[in-house]
Amino acid sequence: MVYYYLGYFARKMGQAQKASEYYSLAAKMSPDYVFPFQHEVIAVLQEAMKTRPNDALAPYYLGNLLYDWQPEEAVKLWEKSVSLGATFPIVYRNLAVAYSHQAEGIALEKAIASLEKAVSLDGKYAIHFFELDQLYEAAGTAPEKRLAILEKNHQTVTERDDALSREISLKVCMGKYDEAIELLQGRSFNVWEGGARFNVNDCWTDAHLLRGHQNFAAGRYKEALAEYQASIEFPENLRASESRGSRRDAEVDYWIATAYEALGDRDKAEKFWKESSSAGRPRGDRSVQRYYQALSLAKLGKNEDVEEIFQDLAKSGKEALERTSSQIDFFAKFGEQQFQRSRLANAHYMSGLGYLGLNEKDKARQEFNQALEAGPDHLGAKTMLAQLD
């Protein structure tokens, strides 16, 4: 910025050659950590763009300055920077953010293409991979493609907890449980203030439960039991609460009981089925955990409420679908599209669980398939379909 100011002052003093030299030096400097914020620099950068119209940095800097109150103008400036051959990733990342948040008229694919360009350039940033995977999720991109990109850039991805959590979650989705658990054990994850930017606790639980299911299917019931027990025994580095009362206790206790039953220990099986059936009542009484509570009640011979629970799950999923469009708006802002996909996938999944409990397997399979159409990375629907097949 010093060179841009010197060029501006030289122009004002009639020193055209000196101004050209300063602007040339400014255009050769690294854009890292450069973010002008003073109002008076607007005229300085505009003068630089007139004097040296092939400089890709000046419009980029001016776009950064203007975006908060003139976003449309900022986008034009960033696009100008790109058209002039900008080779640094942040300008493409900025365009992706702008495209994905514009009020109307911009397809999510345009934001994705811009961020894909950003991560293809030298000087990669972990947060760009996190943001790209968010866009992919919103667009319903296949988890295989998403994971391949993160694995290929693993060293960069490990620089941030939120980016690494995306890779871990997708490894669980794609059946790479051992790799996911190894990554979860090898890092202290920071707790984010003010919201859940990522959830590695669910990744830990899912990876162990699914690895337990593999052991169970192979007749290795002791190994399955150990995995089920480990699923809510969170290591200290995950910064999770060790107390019981997890929102997934009903699910985990059901599987622990099932393993004890397979091992011939009926007393312990009944103990955990009772724990499962009496776990804290889920919010709205329509949580997925109610499915496992109902399964546990059935195992205990308490069938009076079981069918009602399954019917309620199927009904609540249908009601959720009625409250939202069944069609994905491909031109919605990425946050809106992401939310829509999540709601659709979860609604179909909940209905599927209800139908599965009622032994209407064809309807359950149809709902799980629709859940995966809305959210290809929906782990619950994918797991249930595999069990049905």
URNORKA-V872522 format. One record per residue. PSI is psi in whole degrees, 0 to 359 (none if undefined). NEAR is the number of other ideal C-beta (glycine too) atoms within 12 Angstrom. D_LAST is the distance of its C-alpha to the last C-alpha in Angstrom with 1 decimal. Layout:
psi	near	d_last
PSI	NEAR	D_LAST
PSI	NEAR	D_LAST
This chain:
psi	near	d_last
330	29	62.7
317	16	66.2
322	30	66.5
318	38	65.5
316	25	68.1
320	25	70.7
319	35	70.0
315	32	70.4
321	21	73.7
320	27	75.0
317	27	74.4
333	17	76.2
6	14	79.1
15	10	79.2
74	18	78.0
317	16	75.6
318	15	75.3
320	21	74.7
317	29	72.1
321	21	70.3
317	20	70.3
317	32	68.8
324	36	66.1
318	24	65.2
319	23	64.9
320	36	62.7
343	32	60.3
353	15	59.9
155	22	59.0
139	14	55.5
358	30	53.8
132	12	52.2
12	12	53.2
118	25	55.3
85	19	54.9
142	29	58.2
351	16	58.6
142	16	62.3
324	13	63.3
344	16	66.2
346	25	63.9
311	28	62.8
324	22	66.1
313	34	66.0
325	39	62.6
320	25	63.5
321	29	66.7
321	40	64.8
325	32	62.5
317	20	65.6
322	30	67.5
79	31	64.6
349	18	62.1
8	20	59.9
117	36	59.1
344	33	55.4
319	41	55.8
312	44	58.3
330	39	56.0
312	43	53.1
318	42	55.3
324	41	56.7
319	38	53.2
318	36	52.3
323	32	55.5
344	28	55.0
320	28	51.3
325	13	51.7
352	11	54.1
65	17	53.9
324	24	50.2
318	19	50.7
321	22	53.6
317	31	51.8
318	34	49.0
320	22	51.6
318	36	53.2
321	39	50.0
324	25	49.2
317	28	52.8
316	36	52.2
317	31	49.2
336	17	51.2
5	23	53.9
30	17	51.5
133	34	50.4
15	21	48.7
142	31	47.8
334	33	44.4
328	38	45.4
323	42	46.8
324	37	43.4
317	39	41.7
319	40	44.3
320	41	43.6
316	38	39.9
316	35	40.6
314	34	43.1
317	34	40.9
344	36	38.0
3	26	40.4
150	26	42.5
322	14	42.8
160	12	41.9
359	13	41.7
125	28	39.9
146	23	36.3
329	37	34.1
329	23	33.7
321	27	37.4
319	38	37.2
315	38	34.3
322	24	36.3
317	37	39.3
328	41	37.5
322	30	35.8
319	26	39.4
315	35	40.5
352	35	38.1
348	21	39.0
165	22	42.7
156	12	44.6
51	21	45.0
150	32	41.4
136	26	40.8
322	29	37.9
332	28	38.0
325	40	37.5
324	41	34.1
313	35	33.2
322	38	34.5
319	44	32.8
328	43	29.3
316	37	30.2
317	39	30.9
316	40	27.7
316	36	25.7
327	39	27.8
356	37	27.3
32	32	23.5
144	29	23.7
134	20	20.7
333	31	20.5
315	19	20.6
317	23	24.1
313	36	25.2
321	33	24.5
320	21	26.2
317	32	29.3
320	40	29.6
321	28	29.0
330	17	31.6
35	30	34.1
318	24	33.2
319	16	36.9
318	26	37.8
324	35	34.8
353	25	35.8
345	20	39.0
141	29	37.6
315	31	35.4
322	30	33.8
316	37	32.9
325	37	31.5
328	37	29.4
316	43	27.7
318	44	26.9
313	43	25.7
319	38	23.4
328	40	21.8
319	36	21.6
315	38	19.5
324	36	17.3
11	28	16.9
11	23	16.3
65	27	20.0
317	33	20.5
316	19	23.5
320	24	25.3
314	37	24.8
321	31	26.2
318	19	29.1
322	34	30.1
327	40	30.0
340	23	32.2
16	17	34.6
142	27	36.0
115	16	37.8
137	32	36.4
146	17	39.0
125	19	38.7
131	16	39.3
134	7	41.9
7	6	41.3
163	9	37.5
93	15	34.1
334	22	34.0
164	28	31.1
91	28	29.1
343	39	28.6
317	31	28.2
323	33	24.7
318	39	23.9
312	38	25.2
313	37	23.2
315	40	19.9
317	40	20.4
320	39	21.4
314	40	18.7
327	38	15.9
326	33	18.0
319	37	18.3
323	30	14.6
316	23	14.6
319	26	17.6
315	28	16.3
332	18	13.3
4	15	16.1
11	13	18.4
77	19	20.8
325	26	21.4
317	20	24.8
322	23	23.5
315	32	20.7
316	32	23.4
320	22	25.6
317	34	23.1
318	39	22.5
322	24	26.3
342	28	26.9
337	38	24.7
18	35	27.7
82	23	30.5
132	30	31.4
156	22	33.8
328	14	37.2
345	19	36.7
352	32	34.0
39	21	36.7
155	27	34.5
137	15	35.8
353	14	35.4
153	10	36.0
173	19	33.4
13	16	32.7
149	27	29.9
354	25	28.0
17	35	24.9
319	32	26.4
318	37	24.5
310	42	21.2
316	38	22.6
324	39	24.4
315	39	21.5
325	44	19.7
316	41	23.1
319	39	23.6
321	34	20.2
318	36	21.3
321	30	24.8
317	26	23.5
332	26	21.6
358	23	25.0
11	12	26.8
84	19	28.8
324	17	28.5
313	14	31.4
326	22	29.9
313	28	26.5
323	24	28.4
314	21	30.5
332	35	27.6
323	34	25.9
319	24	29.3
316	31	29.5
313	39	26.2
338	35	27.2
9	22	30.6
155	30	29.8
135	21	31.7
124	17	30.8
155	26	29.0
133	12	30.9
3	15	31.0
17	19	29.1
21	30	26.0
157	30	24.5
331	40	20.9
336	34	22.5
331	39	23.3
316	41	19.6
328	41	20.1
319	42	23.6
318	40	22.4
321	32	19.9
319	40	22.9
320	31	25.2
321	26	23.1
329	29	23.2
0	27	26.9
13	14	27.3
77	22	28.5
356	18	26.6
327	12	29.3
352	21	28.0
308	28	24.3
323	20	23.5
320	21	26.0
314	37	24.3
318	35	20.9
321	24	22.9
322	29	24.9
313	43	21.9
318	36	20.7
317	23	24.3
325	32	25.2
316	41	22.5
319	25	23.9
321	19	27.4
323	30	26.7
325	28	25.5
336	15	28.7
354	14	30.8
158	25	29.7
142	20	29.3
357	20	25.9
133	15	27.3
130	27	27.6
100	24	31.3
351	22	31.3
9	24	35.0
157	27	34.9
153	28	36.1
323	38	33.4
321	22	33.6
318	24	33.2
321	37	30.3
315	29	28.6
319	23	29.1
315	33	27.9
316	39	24.6
316	26	24.1
316	28	25.0
313	36	22.8
315	38	19.7
324	34	20.6
314	38	21.4
321	41	18.1
316	43	16.3
317	43	18.7
319	42	18.2
319	44	14.4
319	44	15.1
313	38	17.7
323	31	15.6
317	35	12.9
327	35	16.0
4	27	17.4
24	16	14.3
77	22	14.2
326	19	10.5
317	15	11.2
320	25	13.7
314	34	11.8
319	24	9.2
317	25	12.5
318	40	14.3
321	39	12.0
320	26	12.2
326	32	15.9
318	39	16.2
333	32	15.2
320	25	17.6
317	36	20.3
92	37	19.6
343	31	17.6
17	38	18.1
106	36	16.9
320	35	15.4
312	36	14.4
319	38	12.3
319	30	10.7
316	33	10.1
323	34	8.7
320	26	6.2
322	19	5.1
323	21	5.4
325	23	3.8
none	12	0.0
